[in-house]
Amino acid sequence: MKRIAVIGNPGSWSTEKLADAIEARTGFRCVVDMARVTLDLQSEKLWFEDHDLSGFDALVIKKISPIYSPDMQDRLSMLHLPAMRGTRIFSRPEAILAAVNRLSCTVKLRSGNIPLPPTVITENVDHAVRAVEEFGRAVFKPLYTSKARGMEVIESGPESRRRIERYQAQGNQVLYIQQMLDILSQDLGIVFLGGEYFGTYARQSFGAWNTSTSNGGKYRPFDPPREIIDLAWKAQDLFGLDFTCVDVVETADGPMVFEVSAFGGFRGLLEACNVDASSHLADYILRRCGHD
């Protein structure tokens, strides 16, 4: 019997769904809350309750924290040593670390010549004001967020400085500023499993400025052209994640990438295409572990 643990948020839909899929195949279930994990550097053991996770056949990271924050990086660093010592971890902590912070993610994408919306990063309010004036309308994005939480649209005008100062005072010392694009009312989630194209869904907006499902966006099926699949493949290949979703938007200047997801999601493909990605991910992990 393979012992494979799911690292995630106990009780959350995606975590439990993946744990269900792995239990159905192995007869073993272990859902790990990183808040209750201890790394003993002397013995090099990673403890969760009475389990030494470093001795498991594999660990699967579905989520690392209930909220996005710099603490996520600390938790991923705790997993780095067992990964270096041979514990199979999907996706590897260093791959997730490169994607989980919006700034490091997009810097890596830019270094790989992936087309991105015009973007400025600064801590200087004067520079931020000039960026908004140049863009006309900009989206300010926290470095750690999902589903558009904490994002704010700021337009050029007499109120822009005050709004930028307020946004920075809310805990966003580093100002990540992206030009708001004139796009269709949808963006695309292009999913990859083991570096291979797996499927695509669209998120369609209904009145909100963004397509996030937390703001009323809906999933629907979409069959992308080869050009977009190839671009998304190139973007995800920079990170080496086992399961991920690349956010792509179509513009008048061609497709652009917003981000590569550190964890990927199951719900979009399930609701739009009736595809259970959790089952396919479980099968992939067992193949990599040599299922017996």
PyMOL commands that set and color helices and strands:
alter all, ss='L'
color gray80, all
select helices_A, chain A and resi 13-26+34-36+53-55+71-84+93-100+102-111+125-135+160-169+213-215+226-237+267-273+277-289
alter helices_A, ss='H'
color red, helices_A
select strands_A, chain A and resi 4-7+31-32+37-40+45-48+51-52+58-61+89-90+119-122+137-140+152-155+175-179+186-193+196-204+218-221+243-251+254-260
alter strands_A, ss='S'
color yellow, strands_A
deselect
rebuild
show_as cartoon
